[in-house]
Amino acid sequence: MLQTAAERRNALAGGAIALAAILLFIGIAAVSLAASGGGAAFAGIISDPYILRVLRFTLLQAVLSTLLSVFLAIPVARSLARQPQFPGRIWIIRLMAVPMGLPVLIGALGLIGIWGRQGLLNSALTKLGLAEPVSIYGLTGILLAHVFFNLPLACRLMLAGLERLPSEYWLMAGNLGMRPRAIFRFIEWPAIRGLIPGVAGLIFMLCATSFTLVLTLGGGPAATTVEVAIYQSLRFDFDPGRAVALSLLQIALTGLVLAAMSLLPASPDEGLTAGHRAMRFDGRKPTAKLSDSLLLIAVTAFLLSPLLSVVVAGLKADLPKLLGEPVFWQAAAMSFGISISAATLALLVSAALIRARQTIATSKQSGRGNRAFFTTMGGASSMVLLAPPVVLATGWFMTLRPFGDAEIFAPALVVLINMLMALPFVMRVLEPAYLVHQRRTARLSASLGIAGIARLRLIDWPGLRKPFLTALSFAMALSLGDLGAVALFGSDGFITLPWLVYSRMGSYRTNDADGFALILGVICLLLTIAGTSGQVRGHGADDGR
């Protein structure tokens, strides 16, 4: 990349400022937790039977959720790969993207509408004479909800791996007359096996740090995770010492998981190929078509029914009345203000980090200091995995408590925490696009003498507009649907749309909650669809999610 000395200095300075801001925000929270008596409380909390039970349940539900999501995703991914002409296949794949853009609270409401005591499934079972309905609360409900959100993620990643296999593999399998079992053993399983460690590690991390689902579906102290216990310690018991110790325990847990994930092997090379279109022959037999079709129909029903439940229940609410309530517009204004601010900050911070990383990557002077700076900036975007939103909120609550009511600072804190939550995704979208854009335009821009604002207006913005808008829409959807960062500070004076839905559920005004959930879900899904469309058109390929 051709840069002047001034451009290089500005890029490195921007990256250093962005990195320092991230480390400072997380560091202050961590230091505050440690300085609030967390060390002594942490030592004592290990022997607390209740905390040990919470830790065991956190690990148990994360392990079971991961196993169910991964092992159920394998046959679904195989069926999608074997049946490229299945009617509506592209819509099934798109449906699998919906849970990833849907607010977690809305998904939980949809699952309650199907699997709850008064849900569609239990009503049907009762009519059949079964006295014991399926319970959505407790461990069963948490596992069901985690599979709903994580099975599509695992399936899309595995499907992408199967579709990358060379076409020559399938030609050879057809020529040898290999049976489905042999095809799975020698072709599909080696490709899937290499993806499982990374997929399982990601899903385990998501389940171990799950907050909203456990808060909504946990059903009591017997089904509580560490993050929910942190929330309960501050929100209901007001026991800062226990909250601090639990926060340190959560950081230790996520740190161990991240360390283990860093040791996982990379995905295997699929092999060389001439690039011909893959033609599979193993899915053409009637038995294969029937089994694959039944499985895909079942998965579609599993994913689609909670979404339809949200729509049906929301339409039964008095939507004009809800839209006319001042509290809705107060919550909507707060939610949009937070989401736009968080998404914009995420874009600015990501742009600074990416530009600095690329400056170092293309520099002829790549000393040990520059390499460390490069690596640290890349890891900074994922630090929210080490300190989840509830932990960060607890740390800053302890920091600001001596200065008065911490709720005064709540909007700014939620913006910054949501920005950190969106940062890994924004970096993943923007950095590859920025790399390609620089390779295509850097020399021509330098030869024409176009730099600074002129380059941004004439070259960079037209070339990077679509990935920027994709990242913006997904970051806004993520922030709009977040409850974790808001949960500690939610009050009559600080209301967001997710908090409004949750508070109406808590006061048993389920009809109103369903109506607000439909409105929030439609907004987030529209943002997700806009982002996905822009990404596909802008890059010409799906990133696997």
N, C-alpha and C positions, 0 to 999 in steps of 0.2 A: 504494500500500500504506500503510495507516494504522498508524503506529508512534509510540510515545512516544519522548521524547528518550533515555531509558535504553535502550530496545530498539534504537534506531538506533546508539547508542554501542557496545553489546554486539555487534551484528551486524558493524559495521566493525572492531572490535577482533578479533573471531574471524577474519574474513577476512584481516586483516593478519598475525595470528599464523600462520595456515595458509600464507599466501604466503611469509612469512619462513622458515618451516621448510623448505618445498620449495626455495627459493633457497639456503638455507644448506647443505642436504644435497648438492645438486648443485654448489654453488659450492666447497665444501671439496674434493670429488673433483676438480673442474677445476683448482683452485689447486695441489693436491698433484701432479697430473700435470705442470703447468707448472713447478713448483718442483723436480721430480725430474730436472732436466736434459732435460726434454722438448723445449725449444726448440732446443738444439744438436743433440739426436738427431734431431729432426724435419727439420732442415735437411740432415743427412747422409743420412737415410733415403730422401729423394726420389731420390737417385742410386743407391740399392741395387737391383741388377737383380732380386733376388728379390722385394722389396717392390713394385717397379713391376709385376712379373708378377702378384702377388697383387691389386694394385689393378685391373689390366686385367681379371683374371678376375672380380673382384667386380662391376665395371661390366658386363662381357659377360653374365654369367649373369643379372644383374638386368634388363638390356635384353631379352634373349631370353625370359626368363620372363614379363615384362610383355607383350611382343608376342604370345606364344602364348596367354596367359590372356585377354587382351582380344579378340583376333580370333576365338578359338574360342568365346568367350562370346556373340558377336553372333548367330550362327545359332541357338544354343541358346535365347537369350532370345526371338528371333523365333518359334521353334517353340512355346515355352510360351505366348507371347502369342496366337498364331494358333489354338491348339488348347485352348480353355478347357474342353472336354468330354473331353479325353484321359483314359483310365482311369488313376487313380492320380496325376493331375497334382499334387494337393495334397501327396502323399507325396514326389514328386520334389522339390518346392520345399522341403519340410521336410528331405529328405535333404541338400540343398545347405547347410543350416545346420549339419549335423553336423561337417564338417571345421573349421568356425570354432570349435567348442567342444571339439574333440578335441585332446589333447596332441600336439604335433608329433612327439615320439618314437614315439608309438603309431602315428600315420599312416605314419611311415617304416618301421616294422616291417611294417605291412600291405602296403605297396608292395613290400618285399623278398619277402614271401610270395607275391606275384603275379609280379613282374618279376625277382626274384633268380635266381641261377644254379640253385638247386633249386626255384624257384617254379613256380606252376601254368603260366604261359605258356611259360617256357623248357622245361619238361618236355614240353609238347605239341609245341613246335617240334622238340625232339630226336627225338620219336617220328616226326615227319614227315621225318626225315632231314637236318635242317639242323644243320651242325656248329658254327656260330658262334651261340651264344645271345645274346639281348639282355642288355646289361650295365646293371645298375641303378646302378653306381658311376661316379663322375666326373661330367662335365658333363651327360650324358644323364639320369642319375638325379636330379640336382639340378633340372633343368628339368621332368622328369616330376613330381617331388614338389611343386614350386612351382605347377604347373598344377593338381594335385590340390587344393591348399589355396586357390588364388586364383581359379580359374575359377568356382567357385560364388559367390564374393563378387562378381565382376564381373557374372555372369549375374543375380543377384538385384537388383543396382542398376540394370542396364539394363532388366530386366523391370518394375521399379517405374516407370521412366521411360516405357516403352511403355504401361503401364496407366493412366498419368495423362493420356494424350492425349484430347482431347475426343471424345465419341461422334459428334459431327457430322462429324469427319474420315472416319470409316468409312462413315457414311451417304452422304456425298458420293462417296467412292471407289466404293461399290456402285452408285450412280446413274450414274456416269460409266463404269462397266465397266472400271475400271483393272486392269491385269494386275499380278501380284506384283512384277515388276521395277519398274514405275512406282510402286507403293505403297511399296516400299523406298526408291526415290529421292526421292520428294516428301513422304512422311509419316514413315516409320520412321527413315531415316538422319538427317534433321535433329534428331530427338529424341535418337538415340543419339550423334550427333557431339558434341552439347553436353555429354554425360556423360563421354565418353572421356578428356578431359584430367584430370579429377579422379580418375576410377577408375584410370587408368594411373599417375598420380602416387602414389596410395596404394599400389598394388601394387608399384611400383618401390621405394618406401621399405621395404616389408615384405621384399622380396627382397634389397635392398642390405644390410639389417641382419640377414639370416637367419643363424642360428648353429647350431641343433640339426640341421637338415636337412643342412647342409654338413658338420658334424662327423660325422654318421652315414653319409652317402652320398658324401662327397667323394672318398674312395679314395686320398688321398695329396697330396703337395705341389703337384702340378700342378692340383689342384682345391681351392684354399684361398681363402677370403675374408678380409677384414681382421679381422673379429671372431674367426674361428677362429685366425688368426695371433696375435692378442693372447693367446688362451687357451693356445696352444702355447708362446708365449714365456715365460709365467709358470709353466705347469703342468709342462712337459717340459724346456725349455731354461733356465729360471730366469734370464732376461735382462730385468730390470726396465726397463733403458734402452730396449730395442727395444719392449717392451710399452707404455711411456709414449708413445713416438713414434707407434706404431700407433694408440693411443687418440686422440691429437690428430688423426691423419689421418682416423680414423673420424668424429670430431666435425666436422672440416672438410667431409667428404663429405656427411654428413647435413644440415649447415647449408646447403650449396649446394642440396641437393634441396628442403629446406623453403622456402628463399628462392624457388626456381623455382616450387614449388607455390603460394606466395602470389600469384604473378603470373598464375595460370591464371584464365581467365574463369569467371564463375558459370554455373550451368546455365540454359539458356534458359527463357523462359516458354512453357508448352505452349499457351496461348491460352485464350480464354473458352469456356465451355460452359454449357448449360442444366442439366447434371447428370444427364442420362439415362444409363441403362446402355449401355455400349458393345457394339455388335453387329458383329462382323467377318464378312465374307463371303468373304475371300480364302483361308481355310483349309479350305473345304468341298469343293474338287475332290479327286478320288481321288489324283491325283499329289501334291498338297500334303499330304494326309493321310498318304500312304505315306512321303514323304521326311521329314516332321516326326516321324512315329512311329519310323522307323528311327534318326533322330538322337537322339531322347529315350531310346530303349532303349539305344543305345550309351553315352550319357553316364551313364545310370543304372548300367550295368554297370561303367563306369570308376570311378565313385565308390563303388559298393556292394561290389565285389569285394575291395578291400583291407580293408574293415571286416569282411566275412565271413571273410577270411583270419585276421585277428586273433582272431576268435571261435573258429574251428576250431582254430587252433594253440594258443590258450589252453586250450581244453577238453582237448587232448591232454596237457597238463601235469598233474602230480600236485598239484591245487589244495589238497586237504586237508593235504598235507605242507608246501606253501608257506605256507599260512595258519597252520601250527603253528610256523613258524620264528620265533625271537625277533627276528631282524633285520627281518622284515616288520613286526612290531608296533612296533619302534623307528622304522622309516622312516615307518610310517603315523602314529604319534603326532607325529613331527616335521613331517610334511607337513600334517596337519590343524591343528596348532598354528600353523604359519606361515601357512596359507591363511586361517584364521579371523582371526588378528591382522591380516594384510595387508588383508583385505576390510573388517574393521571400521574400520581406520584410513582406508582409502580413502573409506568412507561418511562418517566424521566430518569429514575434510578437505574433501570435496566439499560437504557440507552447510554448512560454514563459508564456503567460497568462494561458493556459490550464494546464500546468504542475504545476504552482503555485496554481491554484484553486484546483486541485486534491490533492496536498499536504495538503492544509488546510482542505479539505473535509474529508480526512482520518486521520487527526490528532486527538489525544485524548484531546488536549488542544484547544478547540474551544471557546475562549473568545469573548467578544464583538468586540474588535479590529480586530481579525481574520475574524469574520463574516462580518464586514464592508469592510475589504480588499477584501474578496471573492466576495461580491456583487458589489463593485466598478469595479473590474476587469471584471466581466460579463457585466456590463453596458457600459464599455469603448468601447467595440467593436461596439456599436450602436450609438456612439456619432455623427457620420457623419449624422445621421438622424436629429439631433438637429441643426447642422451647415452644410448645404449642400455645395457641391463643389464650387459653384459660390460665396457663402458667405465666405468660407475659402480663396478662391483666392483673394477676395476683401480685406480681412483683411491683408493678407500677402503683397498684392500690396501696401497698405498704410504703412505697416511696412518697406518695402524695398525701398520705393520711396526716402527717404532722402539719401540713399547710392548710388544713380545713377539710371541707367536704370534697372528697375525690370525684364526686359526680359532676362537679363543675368542669373537670378536665376530660370527662367521658367521651364527648364527640371526637376530640383530637386524638385520644388514645385509640379509639376504635378505628379511626382512619388509618393510623400508623400500623396497627396490628393487621388490619385487612390488606394494607399495602404489602406487608411481609408475606401474608398468605398467598397473594397473587403473584409474587415475584418469581417463584420457580417456573410457573406456566408462561409468564410473559417472556422470561429469558429463553425458554425453550422455543417459543414461536419466533422471537425477533432475531436471535443470534444466527441461526442458519440463513435466514433471509438477508441479514446484513452482510454476512460473508460472501454470498453469491453476488449481491449488489456491488460490493466493493471490487470484487474481481472483474466485474463487467464494466465498471465506470471509472475506476480510480485513475488509470493511465490517460483516458480521454479527457477527464476533468482537469488533470494536471497539465496536459498539453495545451488545452484551451485557456488555461489560467483562471478557471472558475473555482472559487473557494468561498468559505464563509456563508453568509446569508444567501448569496446568489446560488451557491451550490445546493443549499438546503431547499430553496424554492424551486429551482429548475431541474434538479437531478435526484436528490435524495428523497424528497417527499413524494414525487410521482412514482418512484420505484418502490418505495417502502410503505406507501399509503395502505395497501390491503393488509399486510401483516400487522401494521400498527392498529388498524381498526379491528382486526380479529382479536388481537391481544386486549384491546380496550373493552370490547364487548364481553369477552369471557371474564375479565377481571371485574367488570361491573356486575355481572351475573353472580359471581362468587361472593362479592361483598354484599350485594342486595339480599342474598339468601342466608347470610351467616347469622347464627345465634350465639356461638361460643364467646366471641369477644364482647357481645352486648349483655350477656346473661348476668354478669356481676354488677353492671351499672344500670340496668333497666329500671325505670321508675316512671311516675306520672309526668315528670319533666323531660325524660329522655326515652322516647318511644320510637322504635323502628318497626317496619312491617313484620319481620319474623317475631319480634317481641310482642307485637299486637296479637298475632295469631296464637302464640303460646299463652299469653295472659288470658285470652278468651277461652282457650281450652281449660286452663286452670280454674276459671270461674264457672265452668260447665255451660258456657254459652257456645255450644258446639256448632250451632247453625251459623252464628256469626263467624266463628273460626273457619268453617268450611268456605264461606264466601270470601273472606280475606285471603285464605290460602289459594283459592282459584285465581284471584287477581294477581297475587305475588307469583304464582307458578307461571301464569301466562306471560308476565313481564320477563321473567328469567329465561323462559324457553325461547321467547322471541329474540332476546339478546344472544342466546346460544346458537340458534339457527342462523342469525345474521353472521356470527363469528365463524361458524362452520362453512357457510356458503362462501364467505370471503376467503377463507383458508384454502378451500378446494380450488377456487378459481385462481387464487393468487399463486399457488404453489404447484398445482397440478397433481398433488398426491396427498393421501391421508397419512397422518403421522402415527397411525396405529391406535389412536384413542377416539 
